């Protein structure tokens, strides 16, 4: 993506990683659902941003839980011919809730769910679908999806076991003793 393109990042574990690792170079090019942390805002938000800025590429980054909350908006984007990319981090759970429950309680409860076949669902709506199965596939796949002049969905399985390592590292930065 160029420095003026826009990324919308949904709430959840995906937000924690994107907020720390996605570099930005211009104001309002990375919009994160913070404050009230509205889950599911990235996909409908991407439609609005693309309509407001048709000259820019737009990427909605979401966890699978957020995606399931507003996935029907893919139909709206296809019908209205609003091209952008939805990038879904798939772990089959409410990752941030699971992360926090494990930190606070030492276990989690009722955070896991079953996903539909996201690519088949998207394709049934006329959305171009891509699946990333290994880290090495991400960099070649994302630019291909962004180059499409249509709505595209990129689904990538994630392993949030690194969340605990991130929490430990951040704790050492803020409280070194």
N, C-alpha and C positions, 0 to 999 in steps of 0.2 A: 504494500500500500504506500501511496505517496504521503508526504508530510501533511497534506491538506485533506486527505480522505478521513472518513469518520467511522469510529468504532463505538458501538453501544455495548456495554457489558452488564449483563443481568446480575442479580444478587445470587448469593450462594458461594460455594467454594471457588467457583470460577472467578468471582469478583476478587477474592483474596489474592489469587495468582496473577490475574491481569493487572490489578492495581500496583503490584510490586514489580512486574516484569515487562509490561508493555511500554515502550518508550513513546513519548509524545513530544512534538516540536512546535505546535501551534495551539492556541486556545480553542477549546470546544471541539477537539478532534477525538477525544476519548470521554464518552459520557457514561458514567457509572451510576447505577441505581443505589444511591447511598441515602443517608438520612432515614427515611421511612422504609428503605430497602424493598421497594415494590417488586415482588417476584413476577416475572413474565413481561416486563416492560420493553425488553430489547427488540423483540420482533415487531410489534406494532409501532414502536418508536422508530425503527429503521425505515418503515414505510413513510412515516412523516418526514424524517430527515432527508430521505431520497427525493421526496416531492419538493421539499424546500431547497435542496441542493442537487439538482439533476446532473451537474457537471462533476460531482465527486463520487468515488466508490464508497459504498456503505457496507459495513460488516456488523451483524448482530451476533454477539458471543453469548451463549447460554448453556446452562446445564440442562440435562434431559428433563429434570423436574420442571424447570421454568418453561422449556419448550412445550411440554405437554399442557401447560396452562393456557397457551395462546397459539398453538400450532395451526388452528383453523385460519389464522390470519394469512397463512401462505396462499389460501384460495383468493383472498382479497387482493394480495399483491399480484398474483398471476392474472386475475380478471382485469385489474386496473393497469397492468403492464408496468409495474414498478420494479425494476431490476435491483437486486442487492443479494448479499450472501448471508445465510444463517449458518453459524458454526456451532454445532452442538457437541459439548463434552459429555460423553455418555458413561455413567457409572452405575445406573440402576438404583440410585438412592438420592435422598436429600442430603448431599455431601456435607454441606456446612453444618447442618443440624446434627448429623452423625458425628462429625469432627468435634463439635462442642460438647455433645453428650459424652463422648469418650473421654474428653479432657476433664469434664466436671464429675462424671459418675463412674468412669472406668469401663463403661459399656454403653451400647446404644439400644434403642427399642423403636420398632415400627418406622424405620427410616427407609427401608428397601422397598422397591416396587418393580413391576415388570414393565418393560417398554414394548410398544408395538415395533414392528419393523419400520423404522423411521424413513428409510429410503423408499420402500414400497409405498408408504403413505404419501410422501412428498411427490413421488412420480405419478401417483394416481391423480394428483392435482395439477400436473403439468410442470412440476418443479424438477430441474436438473439435479441429480443426486450424485454425491461422491462419498466414498467411505475411506477413511485413513485407518490402516491396520497396524502401522508401525511408525515410530517417530520419524524415520527417514522419508516417509511418504508425505509428511505434512507440507514441507516447503514446496515440493512440486505441485501438490494438489490445490492448495489455497490460491495461488496465482491463476491457475486454470479456471477455478470457480469464479474468481473476481473478474476474469476476462469475458465471461459470458454476458450477453446482453439480455439476461432473463433472471428470474429468481432461481437461486441455487442453494442447495443444502449440503453441508459438509458434516459428516458424523465421524467423531473420533472417540474411541474408547479411552478412558483415563483410569489411572490407578491412584487414588487419593491417599495411599499409604504414606506418601511424602508429607502430608499435612502435619503429622506429628513432628517430623524433622524440622519443618518450617517454623512451627510454634516454638520448638526448643531454641532454634537459632535466633528468632526474634526476641525471645525472653532473655537470651544472653546479651543482646544488643541493648535492650532497655533496662535490664537489671543485672549487670555483670557480676554481682556478688552473691 
